[in-house]
Amino acid sequence: MSTKDADPPQRTPDGHYVLIKRRRWRATDPDLPDDVAERLRRHLMAARRAVGAALRAGDATAERAARARVQTAKVALGERGTPWWDQTGEERRSRWESGLAELDSDPDD
């Protein structure tokens, strides 16, 4: 079964968090357009793979750069940084647009 076939994670009643293996994680901003969310997730997965490659290679500089890209993607998705539910619509759009612009311009991704 692929992950697309899996049931979506349970959410807290307010929708702010998802519950995975009894742990609470901040949910992705539900106002993200689907195409933007998909691009950000692709960047996130590429950055996570780069972290692993850097760790295997023992390259601390590449690891720091990859972890910074993970952080940028997570913030743009609304999963880190200022909670998306505390931001205005304009602030939310600015968050994901600036994160995507930064990740799209990164030659390592």
Secondary structure, DSSP 4 states (H G I P E B T S, - for coil): --TTTSPPPEE-TTSSEEEETTEEEEPPPTTS-HHHHHHHHHHHHHHHHHHHHHHHHT-HHHHHHHHHHHHHHHHHHTSSSS-GGGS-HHHHHHHHHHHHHHHHT-TT-
